[in-house]
Amino acid sequence: MQAISFILANALLFASLILVVGVPVLYMTQADPSNPRNGEIRKIEIIGGVWFHLVLANGAIAGLV
């Protein structure tokens, strides 16, 4: 169980790093800033969703450990 917690914690840290670095890069390199549903915004939303679910999984596993 500690191994799973370790993997989730590292995945959460990696996803946080991607969000901190990737979101400004994706936001500034938009092909069409006037379109709110362009590909870069969708990538930001996907990365944020993965991060949120990792936080939930990490909290659930940490409670069990």
Phi, psi and omega in degrees: 000326178292329178294319178295319178297319178298315180296316179295321179295318179290324176296321178295318178295319179294318178295323178295320177296317178298319179295316183295321182270319189284323184298311178298323180294313179296321181293321183281341182255027179295139178286322182223090183297339181283343180267113182286351182245035179281173186298324182293319179294322177296321177297319178298318179295321179294315179297319177296321178294318177297317180299316181298316180291327174294323176298315179297314180296320180296320178294320180294315180291321180296326177293327179282329181283000000 
